[in-house]
Amino acid sequence: MKKLLALSLIGCIIMLSSCELQTNISGEFNILPYPQEIEFTGQSALEFDDVLYFYFDSELSLPQTGDVLRRIERLNDKSEAQIICILDESADLPSEGYYLNITKKQIELTAKDKAGLLYAFMSLDQLLEDAREQDIPLPKCTIKDYPELAYRAIHLDIKHHLERTEYYYDLINKLAKYKVNGIIAEMEDKIQYERRPAVGSADALSIDEWKKLCDYAQERNIEISPLIQGLGHASFVLKHEEYKDLRDDPTNDWAFNPLDPKTYDLQFDLYLDAIEATPHGKYLHVGGDEVHTTGRGSGKSALELQLIWLDKVCKFAEEQGRIPIFWDDMPLKHAGVYRPMFNTELTEKEVDSIWAENEHKLVEFLDRFPKNCIYMRWNYRAAEAVGNAKAMEWFRSKGLQVMGATAGQTRWVLMPQSESNMNNIRAFAKSSIESGLSGLLLTLWDDDSPHFELYKRGIIAFAEYTWAGDRRSKEEIKAAYRHREFSSTLSGEEYAFVDQLEGPVAFYKNALLTGNLRNYLVKRDNAIEKALIILPDEKQKGKWTEMHEKRLEKALLTSQTCDSVAQKIAIMKSHAIRNIHTLEVYEQVNKLAQFTPKILLALKDYDMAESNEDEATALKHIRQLPDEFLELRKTLEAVYSKTRILNKPDNYILDQDHHSHLANQTRSFDWQFQAEILLIKKLKSKYRVTE
């Protein structure tokens, strides 16, 4: 009966336009990223179990074929194979493009190159996955597909923690599935430097381990290039005693002295090790952002000092066969044209006026801007601003290469916010495509270090927008995410809990604090008294509740929202076919977010108690909170540690933490719970909680 219903549905779909088609079959077959052209014409006679053999008239080995297709075997008889693979360099397709044609009894894949063949298999793999779990045949269809942007890379920021090594291999498989073809790995001290061994952390991956990972990625058309921060963001090096003399400011571990030749001896040694560790890499990202150096009284301006440094590191990169990438913010800041890039209210005329007034500050040094460098214009919240486009166009008009960088995670605590930053990702991908740029980077900062599983919806949105362009709405992409990541039965809006969880997480961050202080608790003197909210005074019943009326209203709403989220996650866990761990992580985030309002509401019950009996009941509840927190933390850490290494090595040297990164503040995982730890301590003291 199920097959007859599916046949009837497909028969109806044939009569619809291609636009209507996607809407009507999204619950059946859903390829992500969405193909450039796709037409369904009926139902094939091929079921999942029928697809066993492929024919490839080439001496080349078959590329990686995805999870479902790993079982297929090669045949020399074309007529007996269900899959026919053709590599045709003359095909009317861009690089990485492919045709996929499913007839009644056969599947033909024609690709421009080996990468295109890989991506054809990835799309077929998704179709077969849908056919298997819904017990329906493959559709008859024709697909023409290719990427809108040639370089589609994610930023893997591991400066504050490592995942378990096998997780990186799984991540590469996931990226290949969604046609991401690059990784910029911000290594910092997570590589065992052979030339400067003191810089590497005790838990760092060896150069050989990095090479193996890069080889694995290369087989899946993913090129890994290193990002080794230079000039600024240098605390991972300059915190060490033996390198303190290379500081721009002797008391500050943030920036190198760009006039000291030994700075370059050190940086070039780090670059060489990183280049050896990433043998297939095209780029060397040198950092260079958020730094203002003094040159130790040299009289040179900060812009001049930066360009001296940039010239040297770009020449070195070129000598090593790498294209240097440089964050572009500091020259623009020094010239006074930075702020318009983030102000969406400025008109084109207003932006032009600001540039007319300040452009000479850049032009004065134009001949010192390296021509072999890619100037990476990062903008995480206003890619559509006129000022952002103006800055990118300025670089291009001066013969300089430019590339954009959007973000799937910035300084959000516990999980990405703003719908995984999808609006910004879409805007930057759209403008990059329209401007004819070659690629886009998705930054995924580890500063406040949510679990990496929670970055994946943003990664998938990025994969969609950079490959397919602006073809589907946000809600359609979110549905495709649920479909592909969990099950075809879970794509519906009734399972859309991720955005719903944003509010509780945002409230959680500072709900126990007197201000936006979670990132400053470790460094703050007497944080228990100065940063935490006060506790109810038993001699002034009701005053505390009155003082925190708005906070308590949010706490109640947050608790109710978390209950709703918990129900949705429970249903999804019971129906999901894959990626259960992702749901487990979200589940723990929800429980942690719900614990904060639980504390506040328990304190309200105590403050508003009208009888001795009510007060005793409320006090009993408060005294149970420390044990509840310990159990909550234990479970969360058990779930997180399935893929993540939670603690830094015992001998790890913490740096000065100039940007107050949560994940950089303790060697243990205490940083994740610092507000809760302090409040529990305060509760124990005031309400005489015994161990």
C-alpha positions as CSV (number, residue, x, y, z in Angstrom):
1,M,0.0,0.0,0.0
2,K,2.8,2.4,0.9
3,K,4.4,1.9,-2.5
4,L,1.1,2.5,-4.3
5,L,0.6,5.7,-2.4
6,A,4.1,6.8,-3.3
7,L,3.5,6.0,-7.0
8,S,0.3,8.0,-6.9
9,L,2.0,11.0,-5.3
10,I,4.8,11.0,-7.9
11,G,2.3,10.7,-10.7
12,C,0.6,13.9,-9.4
13,I,4.0,15.7,-9.0
14,I,4.8,15.2,-12.7
15,M,2.2,17.7,-13.6
16,L,3.6,20.4,-11.4
17,S,6.2,23.0,-12.2
18,S,9.7,22.5,-10.9
19,C,9.2,25.2,-8.3
20,E,6.0,23.5,-7.0
21,L,7.7,20.2,-7.2
22,Q,10.2,21.0,-4.5
23,T,7.4,22.0,-2.1
24,N,5.4,18.9,-2.7
25,I,8.1,16.3,-2.6
26,S,10.3,17.8,0.2
27,G,9.0,15.1,2.6
28,E,10.0,12.3,0.1
29,F,13.4,13.3,-1.5
30,N,15.4,16.2,-0.3
31,I,18.9,16.8,-1.6
32,L,21.1,19.2,0.3
33,P,22.5,21.5,-1.0
34,Y,19.6,21.9,-3.4
35,P,20.6,21.1,-7.1
36,Q,20.8,23.9,-9.7
37,E,18.3,22.1,-11.9
38,I,16.2,19.2,-11.0
39,E,13.2,17.5,-12.7
40,F,11.3,14.5,-11.4
41,T,9.5,12.5,-14.1
42,G,8.0,9.6,-12.3
43,Q,9.1,6.5,-10.4
44,S,11.9,4.2,-11.3
45,A,12.0,0.4,-10.8
46,L,15.1,0.7,-8.6
47,E,14.7,0.1,-4.9
48,F,17.5,0.6,-2.4
49,D,18.5,-3.1,-2.4
50,D,18.7,-3.2,-6.2
51,V,21.6,-0.7,-6.4
52,L,24.7,-2.9,-6.0
53,Y,27.1,-2.4,-8.9
54,F,28.7,0.4,-10.8
55,Y,30.5,0.6,-14.1
56,F,33.3,3.1,-14.6
57,D,35.1,3.2,-18.0
58,S,38.3,4.7,-16.5
59,E,41.5,3.6,-14.8
60,L,40.8,6.1,-12.1
61,S,39.5,4.7,-8.8
62,L,36.0,5.7,-7.8
63,P,35.9,8.7,-5.4
64,Q,34.4,8.4,-2.0
65,T,30.7,7.6,-2.4
66,G,28.9,8.4,0.9
67,D,27.5,6.3,3.7
68,V,24.9,4.4,1.8
69,L,26.9,3.7,-1.4
70,R,30.0,2.3,0.3
71,R,28.7,-1.2,-0.3
72,I,28.6,-1.0,-4.2
73,E,31.0,-3.1,-6.2
74,R,32.6,-2.6,-9.6
75,L,31.6,-4.5,-12.7
76,N,33.2,-4.7,-16.1
77,D,29.8,-5.4,-17.8
78,K,28.0,-2.1,-18.3
79,S,24.7,-3.8,-18.9
80,E,24.6,-5.5,-15.5
81,A,25.5,-2.4,-13.5
82,Q,22.9,-0.1,-12.0
83,I,25.2,2.9,-11.8
84,I,27.2,4.1,-14.9
85,C,29.9,6.6,-14.1
86,I,31.3,8.9,-16.8
87,L,34.1,11.4,-16.5
88,D,33.9,13.9,-19.3
89,E,36.1,17.0,-19.1
90,S,34.3,18.5,-22.2
91,A,30.9,18.4,-20.4
92,D,29.1,21.7,-20.4
93,L,29.6,22.2,-16.7
94,P,31.7,24.3,-14.3
95,S,34.3,22.6,-12.2
96,E,32.9,20.2,-9.6
97,G,29.7,20.0,-11.7
98,Y,27.8,16.8,-12.6
99,Y,24.7,15.4,-14.3
100,L,22.6,12.7,-12.6
101,N,20.0,10.9,-14.6
102,I,17.9,8.1,-13.1
103,T,15.9,6.1,-15.6
104,K,13.6,3.2,-15.0
105,K,16.4,0.7,-14.4
106,Q,19.7,2.6,-14.4
107,I,21.5,5.6,-12.9
108,E,23.9,7.6,-15.0
109,L,26.4,10.0,-13.4
110,T,28.4,12.3,-15.7
111,A,30.9,14.6,-14.2
112,K,33.2,17.3,-15.3
113,D,36.0,16.1,-13.0
114,K,36.6,13.7,-10.2
115,A,35.2,16.2,-7.6
116,G,32.0,16.4,-9.7
117,L,31.8,12.6,-9.7
118,L,32.2,12.7,-5.9
119,Y,29.3,15.2,-5.5
120,A,27.1,13.2,-7.9
121,F,27.5,10.2,-5.6
122,M,26.8,12.4,-2.6
123,S,23.5,13.5,-4.1
124,L,22.6,9.9,-5.2
125,D,23.5,8.8,-1.7
126,Q,20.9,11.1,-0.2
127,L,18.3,9.9,-2.7
128,L,19.0,6.3,-1.8
129,E,19.0,7.1,1.9
130,D,15.4,8.6,1.5
131,A,14.3,5.6,-0.6
132,R,15.6,3.1,2.0
133,E,14.0,4.7,5.1
134,Q,10.7,5.4,3.4
135,D,10.6,2.0,1.6
136,I,9.9,3.5,-1.8
137,P,11.7,3.3,-5.1
138,L,14.1,5.9,-6.4
139,P,12.4,8.6,-8.5
140,K,13.1,9.0,-12.2
141,C,14.8,12.3,-12.4
142,T,17.4,14.5,-14.2
143,I,19.8,16.7,-12.3
144,K,22.2,19.3,-13.5
145,D,24.3,20.6,-10.7
146,Y,27.4,22.7,-9.9
147,P,28.5,25.2,-7.3
148,E,27.9,29.0,-7.3
149,L,31.2,29.6,-5.4
150,A,34.3,27.6,-6.2
151,Y,35.8,27.8,-2.7
152,R,33.4,26.8,0.2
153,A,35.4,26.5,3.4
154,I,34.7,26.3,7.1
155,H,37.0,27.6,9.8
156,L,38.0,24.9,12.3
157,D,39.0,26.8,15.5
158,I,40.7,24.5,17.9
159,K,42.7,27.0,20.0
160,H,40.8,26.3,23.2
161,H,40.1,22.6,23.0
162,L,40.3,19.5,20.9
163,E,37.7,17.0,19.8
164,R,38.5,13.3,19.9
165,T,40.5,12.6,16.8
166,E,37.9,10.3,15.3
167,Y,35.4,13.2,15.4
168,Y,37.5,15.1,12.9
169,Y,37.3,12.3,10.5
170,D,33.5,12.0,10.9
171,L,33.3,15.8,10.4
172,I,35.2,15.5,7.1
173,N,32.7,12.9,5.9
174,K,29.9,15.2,6.9
175,L,31.4,18.2,5.1
176,A,32.0,16.1,1.9
177,K,28.3,15.0,2.1
178,Y,27.2,18.6,1.9
179,K,29.8,19.6,-0.7
180,V,32.0,21.8,1.4
181,N,35.5,21.7,-0.1
182,G,37.8,23.6,2.3
183,I,38.9,23.9,5.9
184,I,41.0,26.7,7.4
185,A,42.3,25.2,10.6
186,E,43.2,27.7,13.3
187,M,45.8,25.5,15.0
188,E,47.5,27.8,17.5
189,D,49.1,25.4,20.0
190,K,47.3,22.3,18.9
191,I,50.1,21.1,16.7
192,Q,53.3,19.5,18.0
193,Y,55.7,22.0,16.5
194,E,59.1,20.3,15.8
195,R,61.0,23.5,15.3
196,R,59.6,25.3,18.3
197,P,58.4,22.5,20.6
198,A,57.6,24.8,23.6
199,V,54.7,26.3,21.7
200,G,52.7,23.1,21.3
201,S,50.3,22.0,23.9
202,A,50.9,18.6,25.6
203,D,47.7,17.3,23.9
204,A,48.4,18.7,20.5
205,L,48.2,16.5,17.3
206,S,51.5,15.6,15.8
207,I,52.5,16.7,12.3
208,D,52.0,13.1,11.1
209,E,48.5,13.0,12.6
210,W,47.7,16.3,10.8
211,K,49.0,14.8,7.6
212,K,46.8,11.8,7.9
213,L,43.8,13.9,8.5
214,C,44.7,16.1,5.5
215,D,45.1,13.0,3.3
216,Y,41.7,11.8,4.3
217,A,40.2,15.2,3.6
218,Q,41.9,15.4,0.2
219,E,40.3,12.1,-0.9
220,R,37.0,13.8,-0.2
221,N,37.8,17.0,-2.2
222,I,38.5,19.0,1.0
223,E,41.7,21.0,1.1
224,I,42.9,21.9,4.6
225,S,45.1,25.0,5.0
226,P,46.5,26.3,8.3
227,L,45.8,29.6,10.2
228,I,48.7,30.5,12.4
229,Q,47.9,33.8,14.1
230,G,50.6,36.4,13.6
231,L,51.3,39.9,14.8
232,G,48.3,39.9,17.2
233,H,46.4,37.1,18.8
234,A,49.9,35.8,19.7
235,S,49.3,34.9,23.3
236,F,49.7,31.2,22.6
237,V,53.4,32.0,21.8
238,L,54.2,35.0,23.9
239,K,52.9,33.6,27.1
240,H,56.0,31.4,27.2
241,E,58.9,32.8,29.2
242,E,61.4,32.1,26.5
243,Y,59.5,34.4,24.0
244,K,58.6,37.3,26.1
245,D,61.4,39.4,24.6
246,L,59.5,39.3,21.3
247,R,56.5,41.2,22.7
248,D,55.5,44.6,21.3
249,D,54.6,45.5,24.9
250,P,56.8,43.7,27.4
251,T,53.9,43.4,29.9
252,N,51.4,42.1,27.4
253,D,51.4,38.8,25.6
254,W,49.0,39.9,22.8
255,A,51.3,41.1,20.0
256,F,54.7,40.6,18.4
257,N,57.2,43.3,17.9
258,P,57.1,43.6,14.1
259,L,60.6,45.3,14.0
260,D,62.5,42.5,15.7
261,P,64.0,40.0,13.2
262,K,63.6,37.2,15.8
263,T,59.8,37.6,15.5
264,Y,60.1,36.4,11.9
265,D,62.5,33.6,12.7
266,L,59.9,32.3,15.2
267,Q,56.8,32.9,13.0
268,F,58.4,31.3,10.0
269,D,59.3,28.2,12.0
270,L,55.7,27.8,13.1
271,Y,54.5,28.4,9.5
272,L,56.9,25.7,8.2
273,D,55.7,23.1,10.6
274,A,52.0,24.0,9.8
275,I,52.7,23.8,6.1
276,E,54.3,20.4,6.5
277,A,51.3,19.3,8.5
278,T,48.9,20.4,5.7
279,P,50.6,19.1,2.5
280,H,47.6,19.6,0.2
281,G,46.9,23.2,1.4
282,K,46.6,26.1,-1.0
283,Y,46.6,28.9,1.6
284,L,48.5,30.1,4.6
285,H,46.2,32.3,6.7
286,V,48.5,34.6,8.7
287,G,45.8,36.3,10.9
288,G,46.7,39.9,11.6
289,D,43.5,41.1,13.0
290,E,42.6,43.1,16.1
291,V,46.1,44.4,16.8
292,H,47.6,47.9,17.3
293,T,51.4,47.7,17.7
294,T,53.7,50.5,18.9
295,G,57.0,49.5,17.5
296,R,58.6,50.3,20.9
297,G,59.1,54.0,20.2
298,S,60.2,53.6,16.6
299,G,58.0,56.5,15.5
300,K,56.3,54.3,12.9
301,S,52.5,54.4,12.7
302,A,50.4,51.3,13.6
303,L,49.4,51.0,9.9
304,E,53.0,51.2,8.7
305,L,54.1,48.6,11.3
306,Q,51.3,46.2,10.2
307,L,52.3,46.5,6.5
308,I,55.9,45.9,7.3
309,W,54.9,42.7,9.0
310,L,52.4,41.7,6.3
311,D,55.0,42.2,3.5
312,K,57.4,39.9,5.2
313,V,55.0,37.1,6.0
314,C,53.4,37.3,2.5
315,K,56.8,37.0,0.8
316,F,57.5,34.0,3.0
317,A,54.2,32.3,2.1
318,E,54.8,32.8,-1.6
319,E,58.3,31.3,-1.2
320,Q,56.6,28.2,0.3
321,G,54.1,28.0,-2.5
322,R,51.1,29.2,-0.4
323,I,48.7,32.0,-1.0
324,P,48.6,34.2,2.1
325,I,45.3,35.2,3.6
326,F,45.0,38.2,5.9
327,W,42.2,39.5,8.0
328,D,41.6,43.0,6.6
329,D,40.2,44.9,9.5
330,M,43.2,46.8,10.9
331,P,44.1,48.9,7.8
332,L,40.5,49.9,7.5
333,K,40.4,50.8,11.2
334,H,43.5,52.8,10.9
335,A,42.1,54.7,7.9
336,G,38.7,55.5,9.6
337,V,36.5,53.5,7.2
338,Y,35.8,50.5,9.4
339,R,32.6,51.4,11.2
340,P,30.5,51.9,8.0
341,M,30.9,48.2,7.2
342,F,28.6,47.3,10.2
343,N,26.1,50.1,9.9
344,T,23.2,49.1,7.7
345,E,21.5,52.5,8.1
346,L,24.1,54.4,6.2
347,T,23.2,55.3,2.7
348,E,25.6,54.9,-0.3
349,K,26.1,58.7,-0.3
350,E,27.0,58.7,3.4
351,V,29.4,55.9,2.9
352,D,31.0,57.5,-0.1
353,S,31.5,60.7,1.9
354,I,33.3,58.8,4.7
355,W,35.6,57.2,2.2
356,A,36.2,60.4,0.3
357,E,37.4,62.0,3.6
358,N,39.6,59.1,4.7
359,E,40.7,57.0,1.7
360,H,44.0,59.0,1.3
361,K,45.2,57.3,4.5
362,L,45.1,54.0,2.7
363,V,46.3,55.3,-0.7
364,E,49.4,56.8,1.0
365,F,50.6,53.2,1.7
366,L,49.0,51.5,-1.3
367,D,52.3,50.4,-2.8
368,R,53.0,48.5,0.4
369,F,49.9,46.3,0.3
370,P,51.1,42.9,-0.9
371,K,49.6,41.9,-4.2
372,N,49.9,38.2,-3.6
373,C,47.6,38.3,-0.6
374,I,43.9,37.7,-0.2
375,Y,42.3,40.4,1.9
376,M,39.6,38.6,3.9
377,R,36.7,41.0,4.6
378,W,35.0,39.5,7.7
379,N,31.6,40.7,8.7
380,Y,29.4,38.5,11.0
381,R,26.3,40.7,11.4
382,A,25.9,43.2,8.5
383,A,27.2,41.7,5.3
384,E,24.5,43.5,3.4
385,A,25.7,47.0,4.6
386,V,26.7,49.4,1.9
387,G,30.0,50.0,3.7
388,N,30.9,46.3,3.6
389,A,30.5,46.2,-0.2
390,K,32.4,49.5,-0.5
391,A,35.4,48.1,1.4
392,M,35.5,44.9,-0.7
393,E,35.2,46.9,-3.9
394,W,38.0,49.2,-2.8
395,F,40.4,46.3,-2.5
396,R,39.4,45.0,-5.9
397,S,39.6,48.4,-7.6
398,K,43.2,48.6,-6.5
399,G,44.1,45.2,-8.0
400,L,44.0,43.4,-4.7
401,Q,42.4,40.0,-4.1
402,V,39.5,39.9,-1.7
403,M,37.3,37.1,-0.1
404,G,34.5,37.3,2.4
405,A,34.2,35.6,5.8
406,T,30.8,35.1,7.5
407,A,30.2,33.3,10.8
408,G,28.2,30.3,12.1
409,Q,29.4,31.1,15.7
410,T,30.9,34.2,17.2
411,R,30.6,35.1,20.9
412,W,27.5,33.2,21.7
413,V,27.5,31.1,24.9
414,L,26.3,27.5,24.9
415,M,24.9,27.5,21.4
416,P,24.8,29.6,18.3
417,Q,22.1,32.2,18.2
418,S,20.2,34.3,15.5
419,E,19.0,31.2,13.7
420,S,22.5,29.9,13.4
421,N,23.3,33.4,11.9
422,M,21.6,32.3,8.7
423,N,20.6,35.8,7.6
424,N,24.3,36.9,7.6
425,I,25.4,33.7,5.9
426,R,22.8,34.1,3.2
427,A,23.6,37.8,2.7
428,F,27.4,37.3,2.3
429,A,27.0,34.3,0.1
430,K,24.5,36.1,-2.1
431,S,26.8,39.2,-2.4
432,S,29.9,37.0,-3.1
433,I,28.1,35.2,-5.9
434,E,26.7,38.4,-7.4
435,S,30.2,40.1,-7.2
436,G,31.9,37.2,-9.0
437,L,34.1,36.3,-6.0
438,S,35.7,32.9,-5.9
439,G,34.8,31.8,-2.4
440,L,33.6,32.4,1.1
441,L,34.8,31.3,4.6
442,L,32.4,30.3,7.4
443,T,34.2,31.2,10.7
444,L,33.3,29.0,13.7
445,W,34.9,30.7,16.7
446,D,35.8,28.6,19.8
447,D,36.0,31.7,22.0
448,D,33.0,30.7,24.2
449,S,33.1,27.2,22.9
450,P,29.7,25.6,22.4
451,H,29.7,21.9,21.5
452,F,30.7,21.6,17.8
453,E,27.5,19.5,17.0
454,L,25.5,22.7,17.6
455,Y,27.5,24.5,14.8
456,K,26.3,22.0,12.2
457,R,23.0,23.6,11.2
458,G,24.9,26.8,10.4
459,I,27.4,24.8,8.4
460,I,24.6,23.2,6.4
461,A,23.0,26.6,5.7
462,F,26.4,27.8,4.5
463,A,26.8,24.7,2.3
464,E,23.4,25.4,0.8
465,Y,23.9,29.1,0.1
466,T,27.4,28.8,-1.3
467,W,26.6,25.9,-3.5
468,A,23.0,26.5,-4.6
469,G,22.7,30.2,-4.0
470,D,19.5,31.8,-2.6
471,R,17.1,29.1,-3.9
472,R,15.3,28.1,-0.7
473,S,13.9,30.0,2.3
474,K,15.4,29.7,5.7
475,E,12.5,27.5,6.8
476,E,13.0,25.2,3.9
477,I,16.7,24.9,4.7
478,K,15.9,24.2,8.4
479,A,13.4,21.5,7.3
480,A,16.1,20.0,5.0
481,Y,18.5,20.1,8.0
482,R,16.1,18.0,10.1
483,H,15.4,15.7,7.2
484,R,19.0,15.0,6.3
485,E,20.5,15.0,9.8
486,F,17.8,13.0,11.7
487,S,15.1,11.4,9.5
488,S,12.8,12.2,6.6
489,T,9.9,11.9,9.1
490,L,11.3,14.7,11.2
491,S,11.4,17.6,8.7
492,G,8.1,19.1,9.9
493,E,7.8,22.4,11.7
494,E,6.5,20.6,14.8
495,Y,10.0,19.4,15.4
496,A,11.7,22.9,15.0
497,F,13.1,23.3,18.5
498,V,16.5,24.8,17.8
499,D,15.3,28.4,17.4
500,Q,12.9,27.9,20.3
501,L,15.9,27.1,22.5
502,E,17.7,30.3,21.7
503,G,15.7,32.4,24.2
504,P,16.4,30.1,27.2
505,V,20.1,30.0,26.3
506,A,20.3,33.8,26.0
507,F,18.5,34.1,29.4
508,Y,20.8,31.5,31.0
509,K,23.9,33.5,30.2
510,N,23.4,36.2,32.8
511,A,20.2,35.3,34.7
512,L,22.2,34.7,37.9
513,L,24.3,37.8,37.5
514,T,24.0,41.6,38.0
515,G,25.0,42.3,34.5
516,N,26.7,40.9,31.4
517,L,29.4,39.3,33.5
518,R,29.6,35.6,32.8
519,N,32.9,36.1,30.7
520,Y,34.5,38.0,33.6
521,L,33.8,36.0,36.7
522,V,37.2,34.2,36.9
523,K,39.1,37.4,36.7
524,R,36.8,39.5,38.9
525,D,37.8,40.0,42.5
526,N,35.1,38.9,45.0
527,A,32.7,37.8,42.2
528,I,30.3,36.1,44.6
529,E,29.5,39.4,46.2
530,K,30.0,41.8,43.3
531,A,28.7,39.8,40.3
532,L,26.0,37.5,41.6
533,I,22.5,38.6,42.3
534,I,21.7,39.0,46.0
535,L,19.7,36.3,47.8
536,P,16.4,36.8,49.5
537,D,16.4,38.3,53.0
538,E,14.3,36.3,55.4
539,K,13.6,39.5,57.4
540,Q,12.2,41.3,54.3
541,K,9.8,38.8,52.8
542,G,8.7,39.7,49.2
543,K,11.2,42.4,48.7
544,W,13.5,40.2,46.6
545,T,10.7,39.0,44.4
546,E,9.6,42.6,43.8
547,M,13.1,43.7,43.0
548,H,13.5,40.8,40.4
549,E,10.0,40.9,39.0
550,K,11.0,41.0,35.3
551,R,13.8,38.5,35.8
552,L,11.3,36.1,37.4
553,E,8.8,36.6,34.7
554,K,11.5,35.5,32.2
555,A,12.4,32.6,34.4
556,L,8.9,31.2,34.3
557,L,8.6,31.7,30.6
558,T,12.0,30.1,30.1
559,S,11.1,27.1,32.2
560,Q,7.9,26.6,30.2
561,T,9.8,26.9,26.9
562,C,12.4,24.4,28.1
563,D,9.6,21.9,28.9
564,S,8.3,22.3,25.3
565,V,11.8,21.9,23.9
566,A,12.4,18.8,26.0
567,Q,9.2,17.2,24.7
568,K,10.2,17.8,21.1
569,I,13.7,16.4,21.6
570,A,12.3,13.3,23.3
571,I,10.1,12.6,20.3
572,M,12.9,13.2,17.9
573,K,15.2,10.9,19.8
574,S,12.6,8.2,19.6
575,H,12.2,8.6,15.8
576,A,15.7,9.7,14.6
577,I,17.6,7.3,12.4
578,R,20.9,9.1,12.6
579,N,22.9,11.6,14.6
580,I,21.3,10.8,18.0
581,H,24.3,12.4,19.7
582,T,23.4,15.8,18.3
583,L,20.0,15.6,19.9
584,E,21.6,14.4,23.2
585,V,23.8,17.5,23.2
586,Y,20.9,19.8,22.6
587,E,19.1,18.0,25.4
588,Q,21.8,18.7,27.8
589,V,21.9,22.4,26.7
590,N,18.2,22.6,27.4
591,K,18.6,21.0,30.8
592,L,21.3,23.5,31.8
593,A,19.3,26.4,30.5
594,Q,16.4,25.2,32.6
595,F,18.4,24.9,35.8
596,T,18.9,28.6,36.0
597,P,15.2,29.5,36.2
598,K,14.7,26.6,38.6
599,I,17.1,28.3,41.0
600,L,15.4,31.6,40.6
601,L,11.9,30.2,41.1
602,A,13.0,28.2,44.1
603,L,14.3,31.5,45.7
604,K,11.0,33.2,44.8
605,D,9.1,30.4,46.6
606,Y,11.3,30.9,49.7
607,D,10.9,34.7,49.5
608,M,7.1,34.6,49.2
609,A,6.5,31.8,51.7
610,E,3.5,32.8,53.9
611,S,3.9,30.1,56.6
612,N,6.6,28.3,58.4
613,E,5.6,25.1,56.5
614,D,5.9,26.8,53.1
615,E,9.2,28.3,54.1
616,A,10.5,24.9,55.3
617,T,9.4,23.3,52.0
618,A,11.1,26.0,49.9
619,L,14.2,25.8,52.0
620,K,14.4,22.1,51.5
621,H,14.2,22.6,47.7
622,I,17.0,25.2,47.8
623,R,19.2,22.8,49.8
624,Q,18.6,20.1,47.1
625,L,19.9,22.4,44.3
626,P,23.6,21.7,44.9
627,D,23.2,18.0,44.4
628,E,20.9,18.5,41.4
629,F,23.6,20.7,39.9
630,L,26.3,18.1,40.4
631,E,24.2,15.5,38.8
632,L,23.3,17.8,35.9
633,R,26.9,18.6,35.3
634,K,28.0,15.0,35.5
635,T,25.5,14.0,32.9
636,L,26.3,17.0,30.6
637,E,30.0,16.2,30.7
638,A,29.4,12.5,30.0
639,V,27.4,13.5,26.9
640,Y,29.9,16.2,25.7
641,S,32.9,14.0,26.3
642,K,31.7,11.3,23.9
643,T,33.3,13.5,21.2
644,R,35.0,16.3,23.0
645,I,38.1,16.5,25.2
646,L,36.9,18.6,28.1
647,N,40.0,19.4,30.1
648,K,43.3,21.0,29.2
649,P,46.6,19.2,30.2
650,D,47.6,19.8,33.8
651,N,50.8,21.7,32.7
652,Y,48.9,23.9,30.3
653,I,49.8,27.6,30.7
654,L,46.8,29.9,30.5
655,D,47.5,33.2,28.8
656,Q,46.4,36.7,29.8
657,D,43.0,36.3,28.1
658,H,42.7,39.8,26.7
659,H,39.3,39.1,25.0
660,S,37.7,37.2,28.0
661,H,37.1,34.0,26.2
662,L,35.2,31.7,28.5
663,A,36.9,28.6,27.2
664,N,40.3,30.1,28.0
665,Q,39.8,30.7,31.7
666,T,40.3,27.4,33.4
667,R,42.1,24.2,32.7
668,S,39.1,22.1,33.7
669,F,35.6,22.4,32.3
670,D,34.7,24.7,35.2
671,W,34.5,27.7,32.9
672,Q,31.3,26.4,31.4
673,F,29.6,26.5,34.8
674,Q,31.3,29.4,36.6
675,A,28.2,31.4,37.4
676,E,26.4,28.3,38.7
677,I,29.4,27.1,40.8
678,L,29.6,30.5,42.5
679,L,25.9,30.7,43.2
680,I,25.8,27.2,44.6
681,K,28.6,28.2,46.9
682,K,26.6,31.3,47.9
683,L,23.5,29.2,48.5
684,K,25.5,26.7,50.7
685,S,26.8,29.5,52.8
686,K,23.6,31.4,53.3
687,Y,21.2,28.4,53.7
688,R,23.6,26.1,55.6
689,V,23.7,23.3,53.0
690,T,25.7,20.3,54.2
691,E,27.6,18.0,52.0
